[in-house]
Amino acid sequence: QVQLVESGGGLVQAGDSLRLSCAASGRTINTYGMGWFRQAPGKEREFVAAIRWNGASTLYADSVRGRFTISKDNAKNTAFLQMNMLKPEDTALYYCAAQLFGSGSSTPNDYRTWGQGTQVTVSS
């Protein structure tokens, strides 16, 4: 089964950028839709962005559209989340998820495999 490991989080100031990586192992992600979710302390897990397995379409939460970009590089077996113009409300633990032949869903239950998360903290 595919295994996922997130990296690239850190402490930044408002307006800065970060690039999160989701490295897969055990299986190729060629046929997997990928999603990014986040969870802040005391809050529910929130959808951020997703990409169809073949890269043909993407989906973004209203709160990040225009600032974040999801992508996948099959040759590197890695998905990415480019985050620009970060805001304090973006502070959360960010999770990567994979769905075999996934359409790029915003629903957490559609994903069978999850990483452990990487922390993003944005100060003002």
C-alpha positions in Angstrom: 0.0 0.0 0.0 1.2 3.5 -0.7 2.8 5.4 2.2 2.9 9.2 2.5 5.3 11.5 4.3 4.8 15.3 4.4 7.6 17.8 4.7 8.3 21.5 4.2 6.3 23.1 7.0 7.7 25.7 9.3 7.3 29.0 11.1 6.9 32.0 8.7 5.5 35.5 8.8 2.3 36.7 7.2 2.8 37.2 3.5 5.6 34.6 3.2 5.5 31.4 1.1 6.0 27.7 1.8 6.1 24.7 -0.4 4.9 21.5 1.2 5.9 18.1 -0.2 4.2 14.7 0.0 6.6 11.9 -0.8 5.0 8.6 -1.6 6.6 5.1 -1.3 5.4 1.6 -1.8 3.4 2.5 -4.9 3.5 4.9 -7.7 1.1 7.9 -7.5 0.5 7.8 -11.2 -3.0 6.5 -10.7 -3.8 8.3 -7.4 -5.7 11.4 -6.8 -4.1 13.5 -4.1 -5.5 15.9 -1.5 -4.3 18.3 1.1 -6.2 18.9 4.3 -5.4 20.9 7.5 -6.5 20.9 11.1 -6.0 23.7 13.6 -6.1 23.1 17.4 -9.7 22.6 18.6 -11.1 22.7 15.0 -12.4 20.1 12.5 -10.2 18.8 9.7 -10.6 21.2 6.7 -10.3 20.6 3.0 -7.5 22.6 1.3 -6.9 21.4 -2.2 -7.1 18.3 -4.4 -5.9 17.1 -7.8 -7.4 14.4 -10.0 -5.3 11.2 -10.5 -4.4 12.2 -14.1 -3.8 15.9 -13.2 -6.7 16.9 -15.4 -8.5 19.0 -12.8 -8.0 20.6 -9.4 -10.2 21.8 -6.6 -9.5 24.4 -3.9 -11.2 25.6 -0.8 -12.5 29.2 -1.1 -10.2 30.3 1.7 -7.0 29.4 -0.3 -8.1 29.8 -3.9 -5.7 32.1 -5.7 -3.0 31.7 -3.1 -2.3 27.9 -3.0 -1.5 25.6 -5.9 -1.6 21.8 -5.8 0.5 19.7 -8.2 1.9 16.2 -8.6 5.1 15.0 -10.2 4.8 11.4 -11.1 8.4 11.0 -11.9 9.3 12.2 -8.4 6.4 10.3 -6.9 5.6 13.4 -5.0 2.7 15.8 -4.6 3.2 19.5 -3.7 1.3 22.3 -2.2 2.7 25.7 -3.0 1.4 28.2 -0.5 1.8 32.0 -1.2 0.6 35.0 0.7 0.2 33.1 3.9 -2.1 34.4 6.6 -2.2 33.6 10.3 -5.5 31.7 9.8 -3.5 29.3 7.6 -1.8 28.0 10.8 -2.5 24.3 11.1 -1.2 20.8 10.8 -1.3 19.9 7.1 -2.0 16.4 5.9 -1.6 14.8 2.5 -3.9 12.0 1.4 -4.2 9.6 -1.6 -7.1 8.0 -3.4 -6.7 5.3 -6.1 -8.1 6.7 -9.3 -9.4 9.6 -7.3 -11.2 12.5 -9.0 -9.7 15.0 -6.6 -12.3 15.0 -3.8 -12.8 17.4 -1.0 -14.3 14.7 1.2 -11.9 13.2 3.7 -13.7 9.8 3.8 -12.9 9.3 0.1 -9.2 8.9 0.9 -7.8 5.7 2.2 -4.2 6.7 2.9 -2.9 9.6 5.0 0.4 11.0 6.0 1.4 12.1 9.5 1.2 15.8 8.8 3.6 18.8 8.8 3.1 21.9 10.9 2.6 25.3 9.3 2.7 28.3 11.6 2.1 31.8 10.3 2.8 34.7 12.6 1.7 38.3 12.3 
